[in-house]
Amino acid sequence: MADDFAKAEQAKADGNKYFQEGKYAKALASYSMAIELSEDDDGLDSLDDAKPKNPSIQIYYANRAFCHIKMENFGSALVDATKAIEAKEDFPKGWYRRGSAQMALGRPKEALKDFMQLCKLAPNDKDAREKLKQCQKQVQADKFAKAIGCEKTKPASETVDVAKMEVDSTYDGPMYTSGSCTVDFCQHLMEHQKKEQCIAKKFAYQIVLDMIEMLKQSSTLVDIEVPEKGEVTVCGDVHGQFYDLLNIFALNGVPSEQNPYLFNGDFVDRGSFSVEVILTLFAWKLAFPNHMHLARGNHETRNMNKLYGFEGEVTTKYGEELYQLFCEAFCLLPLCHVINQQVFVVHGGLFSQDGVTLDAIRKVNRDCEPPDEGLMTEMLWSDPQPGRGRAPSKRGVGVAFGQDVTENFLKVNGLKMVIRSHEMKEEGYEIEHSGKLVTVFSAPNYCDQMGNKGAFIRLDGKTMTPKYTTFAHVSHPNVRPMQYANPMLGQLMGMS
């Protein structure tokens, strides 16, 4: 037994080394090994005394929880942190990790309880008290926002008066004409924003208002038709990495009738140039309504924007009212697309039940914030898993689904393939489920930390055969990721 405990300590040391190097998946595997060595049971009934408990087991669980947090597996982090607490109730890091996971999941009330307990266990820990203070502030802000929201009877798009907004006489940026978005404007907009310059507030408002009106005419599921001799490019998460978005256009051409795009959600949050990304994408959508397609991701939601930076960024650069307009627009974004009646493209993934049809998806009301469960939430949050069947999501939202689930969905709907995003991949994409499902992720060196490549997929209209392009990150101005995020999450992700 002592030998197993020694091996567990060595596995923990290996995990710590991998963690410091940013190799979180390897660190997680090492911590898992430490846990297995501490809990292993031969499965035989015995009259001997119960196996002695490894006195360090709570440390292994807390360390693995931190890995899960870094990998955005917040549901799994919650489970591990709870196990750490169960193993040693007075272990401060268990409460710290669980409170952090609760915050990342947008549950500040639950996080508050954990941080209060943390401060009881470590009353002189300045960091613990600061986390408690931030959490209390978030809970109060949420109460205030809810109270204010109840008083509002009309959406911002019906109350904002753009006509009264003045454009400063010294402004020398792109001039937007409502209802007439041109290629020249889009190009000028990108160049202007590349210089870290905001467009006039009036024009930003007009772009989003025009986008709201256009999206009102859209639907939950949008069918895309690509001519036999044409192609379409599918991009995954961009996450506010504006300069990498510009690089995609440099590599693959800007949107046009001959070069259509589908951006598959998570345009904003984390990266600190989210406003520049979303205004650029909206402008190209206005210029080419039928050749620039945008899908909603789990980060085009109020809960995520409040935590991961978009709300703070918009408010800082343009004002709170524009953020409210963005929220309206996000609620109107399609949830998924079907290309040439063959390829299903969705941000997150598939469903907790079999037999879901495209017609059922079409009937989903998208004009709302995502509920706790259901088809909409699963499309935004679910992930594929190896093997078959279903399992609880490591994120704590949605479901993990196996190859049989993918195959069943494709068969029921007469489809060929699923393309989804939502997960960082080392090479920018990953082919799973015997080639029937592909993940594409378009934010290279995610959050300036992960060292991954980005990717995009081109599909030809005749065969719908995917062609993959990977690319490295490009430099950007010295503004750190999560600059505008909730301070607690920025610190947690190592970005403060």
Solvent accessible surface area in square Angstrom, and as a share of the most:
residue,aa,sasa,rsa
1,M,101,0.45
2,A,82,0.63
3,D,87,0.45
4,D,43,0.22
5,F,40,0.17
6,A,60,0.47
7,K,104,0.44
8,A,0,0.00
9,E,70,0.31
10,Q,104,0.46
11,A,11,0.08
12,K,38,0.16
13,A,47,0.37
14,D,54,0.28
15,G,0,0.00
16,N,58,0.30
17,K,122,0.52
18,Y,66,0.25
19,F,31,0.13
20,Q,152,0.68
21,E,83,0.37
22,G,33,0.32
23,K,94,0.40
24,Y,22,0.08
25,A,63,0.49
26,K,109,0.46
27,A,0,0.00
28,L,36,0.18
29,A,61,0.47
30,S,16,0.10
31,Y,5,0.02
32,S,20,0.13
33,M,97,0.43
34,A,0,0.00
35,I,8,0.04
36,E,103,0.46
37,L,34,0.17
38,S,8,0.05
39,E,91,0.41
40,D,93,0.48
41,D,106,0.55
42,D,111,0.57
43,G,67,0.64
44,L,133,0.66
45,D,150,0.78
46,S,73,0.47
47,L,186,0.93
48,D,116,0.60
49,D,138,0.72
50,A,94,0.73
51,K,70,0.30
52,P,77,0.48
53,K,123,0.52
54,N,5,0.03
55,P,102,0.64
56,S,22,0.14
57,I,10,0.05
58,Q,10,0.05
59,I,54,0.28
60,Y,0,0.00
61,Y,12,0.05
62,A,0,0.00
63,N,23,0.12
64,R,44,0.16
65,A,0,0.00
66,F,44,0.18
67,C,0,0.00
68,H,22,0.10
69,I,0,0.00
70,K,25,0.10
71,M,68,0.30
72,E,29,0.13
73,N,12,0.06
74,F,11,0.04
75,G,9,0.08
76,S,24,0.16
77,A,0,0.00
78,L,34,0.17
79,V,81,0.46
80,D,4,0.02
81,A,0,0.00
82,T,39,0.23
83,K,81,0.34
84,A,0,0.00
85,I,12,0.06
86,E,131,0.59
87,A,24,0.19
88,K,86,0.36
89,E,125,0.56
90,D,79,0.41
91,F,27,0.11
92,P,48,0.30
93,K,102,0.43
94,G,0,0.00
95,W,28,0.10
96,Y,38,0.14
97,R,21,0.08
98,R,52,0.19
99,G,0,0.00
100,S,1,0.01
101,A,0,0.00
102,Q,20,0.09
103,M,0,0.00
104,A,1,0.01
105,L,20,0.10
106,G,25,0.24
107,R,85,0.31
108,P,20,0.13
109,K,127,0.54
110,E,74,0.33
111,A,0,0.00
112,L,35,0.18
113,K,140,0.60
114,D,4,0.02
115,F,0,0.00
116,M,90,0.40
117,Q,52,0.23
118,L,5,0.03
119,C,8,0.05
120,K,146,0.62
121,L,56,0.28
122,A,20,0.15
123,P,75,0.47
124,N,140,0.72
125,D,62,0.32
126,K,181,0.77
127,D,68,0.35
128,A,2,0.01
129,R,121,0.44
130,E,72,0.33
131,K,3,0.01
132,L,19,0.10
133,K,135,0.57
134,Q,23,0.10
135,C,0,0.00
136,Q,80,0.35
137,K,151,0.64
138,Q,20,0.09
139,V,9,0.05
140,Q,108,0.48
141,A,46,0.36
142,D,43,0.22
143,K,111,0.47
144,F,135,0.56
145,A,50,0.39
146,K,152,0.64
147,A,54,0.42
148,I,60,0.30
149,G,41,0.39
150,C,102,0.61
151,E,130,0.59
152,K,111,0.47
153,T,130,0.76
154,K,123,0.52
155,P,58,0.36
156,A,18,0.14
157,S,25,0.16
158,E,112,0.50
159,T,83,0.48
160,V,22,0.12
161,D,66,0.34
162,V,19,0.11
163,A,87,0.67
164,K,159,0.67
165,M,35,0.16
166,E,157,0.70
167,V,46,0.27
168,D,91,0.47
169,S,116,0.75
170,T,116,0.67
171,Y,46,0.18
172,D,119,0.62
173,G,5,0.05
174,P,1,0.01
175,M,126,0.56
176,Y,11,0.04
177,T,89,0.52
178,S,59,0.38
179,G,73,0.71
180,S,61,0.40
181,C,20,0.12
182,T,67,0.39
183,V,63,0.36
184,D,114,0.59
185,F,15,0.06
186,C,1,0.00
187,Q,72,0.32
188,H,85,0.38
189,L,0,0.00
190,M,12,0.05
191,E,94,0.42
192,H,14,0.06
193,Q,3,0.01
194,K,100,0.42
195,K,134,0.57
196,E,99,0.44
197,Q,80,0.36
198,C,57,0.34
199,I,4,0.02
200,A,13,0.10
201,K,98,0.42
202,K,44,0.19
203,F,12,0.05
204,A,0,0.00
205,Y,1,0.01
206,Q,31,0.14
207,I,0,0.00
208,V,0,0.00
209,L,33,0.16
210,D,28,0.14
211,M,0,0.00
212,I,1,0.00
213,E,94,0.42
214,M,52,0.23
215,L,3,0.02
216,K,99,0.42
217,Q,149,0.66
218,S,40,0.26
219,S,51,0.33
220,T,5,0.03
221,L,4,0.02
222,V,30,0.17
223,D,70,0.36
224,I,10,0.05
225,E,121,0.54
226,V,10,0.06
227,P,95,0.60
228,E,113,0.51
229,K,201,0.85
230,G,20,0.19
231,E,43,0.19
232,V,0,0.00
233,T,0,0.00
234,V,0,0.00
235,C,0,0.00
236,G,1,0.01
237,D,1,0.01
238,V,0,0.00
239,H,6,0.03
240,G,0,0.00
241,Q,24,0.11
242,F,1,0.00
243,Y,21,0.08
244,D,9,0.05
245,L,0,0.00
246,L,28,0.14
247,N,28,0.15
248,I,0,0.00
249,F,9,0.04
250,A,84,0.65
251,L,99,0.49
252,N,22,0.11
253,G,31,0.30
254,V,42,0.24
255,P,1,0.01
256,S,27,0.17
257,E,102,0.46
258,Q,150,0.67
259,N,21,0.11
260,P,15,0.09
261,Y,0,0.00
262,L,0,0.00
263,F,0,0.00
264,N,0,0.00
265,G,0,0.00
266,D,2,0.01
267,F,1,0.00
268,V,0,0.00
269,D,1,0.00
270,R,5,0.02
271,G,11,0.10
272,S,6,0.04
273,F,16,0.07
274,S,0,0.00
275,V,1,0.01
276,E,10,0.04
277,V,0,0.00
278,I,0,0.00
279,L,0,0.00
280,T,1,0.00
281,L,0,0.00
282,F,0,0.00
283,A,0,0.00
284,W,1,0.00
285,K,24,0.10
286,L,22,0.11
287,A,21,0.16
288,F,30,0.13
289,P,55,0.35
290,N,115,0.59
291,H,50,0.22
292,M,0,0.00
293,H,15,0.07
294,L,4,0.02
295,A,0,0.00
296,R,0,0.00
297,G,0,0.00
298,N,4,0.02
299,H,8,0.04
300,E,0,0.00
301,T,9,0.05
302,R,89,0.32
303,N,101,0.52
304,M,11,0.05
305,N,0,0.00
306,K,64,0.27
307,L,6,0.03
308,Y,2,0.01
309,G,6,0.06
310,F,0,0.00
311,E,41,0.18
312,G,26,0.25
313,E,1,0.01
314,V,0,0.00
315,T,60,0.35
316,T,95,0.55
317,K,49,0.21
318,Y,17,0.06
319,G,21,0.20
320,E,83,0.37
321,E,66,0.30
322,L,0,0.00
323,Y,4,0.02
324,Q,33,0.15
325,L,0,0.00
326,F,0,0.00
327,C,3,0.02
328,E,33,0.15
329,A,0,0.00
330,F,2,0.01
331,C,15,0.09
332,L,17,0.08
333,L,0,0.00
334,P,6,0.04
335,L,1,0.00
336,C,0,0.00
337,H,2,0.01
338,V,3,0.02
339,I,0,0.00
340,N,21,0.11
341,Q,137,0.61
342,Q,56,0.25
343,V,0,0.00
344,F,0,0.00
345,V,0,0.00
346,V,0,0.00
347,H,0,0.00
348,G,0,0.00
349,G,0,0.00
350,L,1,0.00
351,F,4,0.02
352,S,59,0.38
353,Q,103,0.46
354,D,83,0.43
355,G,43,0.41
356,V,10,0.06
357,T,54,0.31
358,L,24,0.12
359,D,90,0.46
360,A,37,0.29
361,I,0,0.00
362,R,100,0.37
363,K,171,0.72
364,V,26,0.15
365,N,102,0.52
366,R,28,0.10
367,D,80,0.41
368,C,45,0.27
369,E,61,0.28
370,P,34,0.21
371,P,69,0.43
372,D,139,0.72
373,E,138,0.62
374,G,34,0.32
375,L,36,0.18
376,M,6,0.03
377,T,3,0.01
378,E,16,0.07
379,M,0,0.00
380,L,0,0.00
381,W,27,0.09
382,S,0,0.00
383,D,4,0.02
384,P,13,0.08
385,Q,32,0.14
386,P,124,0.78
387,G,50,0.48
388,R,161,0.59
389,G,27,0.26
390,R,81,0.30
391,A,37,0.29
392,P,124,0.78
393,S,15,0.09
394,K,77,0.33
395,R,15,0.05
396,G,36,0.35
397,V,32,0.19
398,G,28,0.27
399,V,13,0.08
400,A,13,0.10
401,F,0,0.00
402,G,0,0.00
403,Q,42,0.19
404,D,40,0.21
405,V,7,0.04
406,T,0,0.00
407,E,53,0.24
408,N,53,0.27
409,F,9,0.04
410,L,8,0.04
411,K,173,0.73
412,V,68,0.39
413,N,28,0.14
414,G,62,0.60
415,L,20,0.10
416,K,92,0.39
417,M,8,0.04
418,V,0,0.00
419,I,0,0.00
420,R,0,0.00
421,S,0,0.00
422,H,11,0.05
423,E,22,0.10
424,M,50,0.22
425,K,27,0.12
426,E,111,0.50
427,E,88,0.39
428,G,0,0.00
429,Y,58,0.22
430,E,72,0.32
431,I,91,0.46
432,E,31,0.14
433,H,12,0.05
434,S,88,0.57
435,G,37,0.35
436,K,74,0.31
437,L,0,0.00
438,V,0,0.00
439,T,0,0.00
440,V,0,0.00
441,F,4,0.02
442,S,1,0.01
443,A,0,0.00
444,P,1,0.01
445,N,25,0.13
446,Y,15,0.06
447,C,8,0.05
448,D,66,0.34
449,Q,71,0.31
450,M,42,0.19
451,G,59,0.57
452,N,5,0.02
453,K,86,0.37
454,G,0,0.00
455,A,0,0.00
456,F,4,0.02
457,I,0,0.00
458,R,55,0.20
459,L,0,0.00
460,D,25,0.13
461,G,8,0.07
462,K,140,0.59
463,T,64,0.37
464,M,0,0.00
465,T,65,0.38
466,P,32,0.20
467,K,115,0.49
468,Y,61,0.23
469,T,52,0.30
470,T,53,0.31
471,F,13,0.05
472,A,69,0.53
473,H,96,0.43
474,V,52,0.30
475,S,101,0.65
476,H,67,0.30
477,P,31,0.20
478,N,160,0.82
479,V,37,0.21
480,R,95,0.34
481,P,14,0.09
482,M,5,0.02
483,Q,77,0.34
484,Y,56,0.21
485,A,13,0.10
486,N,14,0.07
487,P,80,0.50
488,M,1,0.00
489,L,0,0.00
490,G,3,0.03
491,Q,69,0.31
492,L,8,0.04
493,M,6,0.03
494,G,52,0.50
495,M,15,0.07
496,S,96,0.62
